[in-house]
Amino acid sequence: MLVVAVIIGYAKEAHPRGRVVYNGKTQRFALYADRCILKIESFVKRIMKAMHLMTNQTDVATDGPDGHYNCARCLEAFSDHHDDWD
């Protein structure tokens, strides 16, 4: 329960996060994650190993700057490069 109590005190953007989805039609997995996770190859390998994902059946990508998996640092970096969008 201590972990839950610690997590509840933060906004969802406070920490890098992601998800894995399976497409039954293509029989492929997709690992979507924050750029902070994806840029560290050892993190991606550990996630794939823990979830028993085969590299030849898994696509790894961020779900974009407007997606759900962007931490505060990535959101800030994106907005710094796109200030003229407002």
C-alpha positions as a Markdown table, in Angstrom:
| # | Residue | x | y | z |
|---|---|---|---|---|
| 1 | Met | 0.0 | 0.0 | 0.0 |
| 2 | Leu | 2.9 | 2.4 | 0.5 |
| 3 | Val | 3.5 | 2.5 | -3.2 |
| 4 | Val | -0.1 | 3.5 | -4.0 |
| 5 | Ala | 0.0 | 6.2 | -1.4 |
| 6 | Val | 3.2 | 7.7 | -2.9 |
| 7 | Ile | 1.8 | 7.5 | -6.5 |
| 8 | Ile | -1.6 | 9.1 | -5.6 |
| 9 | Gly | 0.2 | 12.4 | -4.6 |
| 10 | Tyr | 1.5 | 13.0 | -8.2 |
| 11 | Ala | -0.1 | 14.0 | -11.5 |
| 12 | Lys | 0.0 | 11.4 | -14.2 |
| 13 | Glu | 2.5 | 13.4 | -16.1 |
| 14 | Ala | 5.0 | 13.5 | -13.2 |
| 15 | His | 6.6 | 10.2 | -14.2 |
| 16 | Pro | 7.4 | 8.5 | -17.5 |
| 17 | Arg | 4.9 | 5.7 | -18.3 |
| 18 | Gly | 3.5 | 3.6 | -21.1 |
| 19 | Arg | 1.5 | 0.5 | -22.1 |
| 20 | Val | 1.5 | -2.6 | -24.2 |
| 21 | Val | -1.3 | -3.5 | -26.5 |
| 22 | Tyr | -1.9 | -6.6 | -28.7 |
| 23 | Asn | -3.5 | -6.5 | -32.1 |
| 24 | Gly | -5.2 | -9.8 | -32.7 |
| 25 | Lys | -5.5 | -9.2 | -36.5 |
| 26 | Thr | -1.8 | -8.6 | -37.0 |
| 27 | Gln | -0.7 | -10.8 | -34.1 |
| 28 | Arg | 1.7 | -8.1 | -33.0 |
| 29 | Phe | 2.3 | -6.2 | -29.8 |
| 30 | Ala | 2.9 | -2.5 | -29.5 |
| 31 | Leu | 4.9 | -1.0 | -26.7 |
| 32 | Tyr | 4.0 | 2.7 | -26.3 |
| 33 | Ala | 6.0 | 4.7 | -23.9 |
| 34 | Asp | 7.3 | 8.1 | -22.9 |
| 35 | Arg | 10.4 | 9.3 | -24.8 |
| 36 | Cys | 12.2 | 9.3 | -21.4 |
| 37 | Ile | 11.8 | 5.5 | -21.4 |
| 38 | Leu | 12.3 | 4.9 | -25.1 |
| 39 | Lys | 15.6 | 6.7 | -25.2 |
| 40 | Ile | 17.2 | 4.3 | -22.8 |
| 41 | Glu | 17.6 | 1.0 | -24.6 |
| 42 | Ser | 18.2 | -1.0 | -21.4 |
| 43 | Phe | 14.9 | 0.2 | -20.0 |
| 44 | Val | 13.1 | -1.0 | -23.2 |
| 45 | Lys | 14.9 | -4.3 | -23.0 |
| 46 | Arg | 14.0 | -4.8 | -19.4 |
| 47 | Ile | 10.3 | -4.0 | -20.0 |
| 48 | Met | 10.2 | -6.4 | -23.0 |
| 49 | Lys | 11.9 | -9.1 | -21.0 |
| 50 | Ala | 9.6 | -8.7 | -18.0 |
| 51 | Met | 6.5 | -8.8 | -20.2 |
| 52 | His | 7.9 | -11.7 | -22.3 |
| 53 | Leu | 7.7 | -9.7 | -25.6 |
| 54 | Met | 9.5 | -11.0 | -28.6 |
| 55 | Thr | 11.4 | -8.3 | -30.6 |
| 56 | Asn | 10.2 | -9.8 | -33.9 |
| 57 | Gln | 6.6 | -9.4 | -32.8 |
| 58 | Thr | 6.7 | -6.1 | -31.0 |
| 59 | Asp | 6.7 | -2.5 | -32.4 |
| 60 | Val | 8.1 | 0.1 | -30.0 |
| 61 | Ala | 7.0 | 3.8 | -30.3 |
| 62 | Thr | 5.8 | 6.8 | -28.5 |
| 63 | Asp | 2.2 | 7.7 | -29.0 |
| 64 | Gly | 3.1 | 11.2 | -30.0 |
| 65 | Pro | 3.2 | 14.6 | -28.2 |
| 66 | Asp | -0.5 | 14.7 | -27.7 |
| 67 | Gly | -0.7 | 11.2 | -26.4 |
| 68 | His | -1.1 | 9.8 | -22.9 |
| 69 | Tyr | 2.4 | 8.8 | -22.3 |
| 70 | Asn | 4.4 | 12.0 | -22.0 |
| 71 | Cys | 6.0 | 13.0 | -18.7 |
| 72 | Ala | 6.2 | 16.7 | -17.6 |
| 73 | Arg | 9.7 | 17.0 | -18.9 |
| 74 | Cys | 8.8 | 15.7 | -22.4 |
| 75 | Leu | 5.6 | 18.0 | -22.5 |
| 76 | Glu | 7.7 | 21.0 | -21.5 |
| 77 | Ala | 10.3 | 20.2 | -24.2 |
| 78 | Phe | 7.6 | 19.8 | -26.8 |
| 79 | Ser | 5.9 | 23.0 | -25.9 |
| 80 | Asp | 9.2 | 24.9 | -25.9 |
| 81 | His | 9.7 | 23.9 | -29.6 |
| 82 | His | 6.1 | 24.8 | -30.5 |
| 83 | Asp | 5.3 | 28.1 | -28.8 |
| 84 | Asp | 4.0 | 29.6 | -32.0 |
| 85 | Trp | 1.1 | 27.1 | -32.1 |
| 86 | Asp | -1.0 | 29.1 | -29.7 |
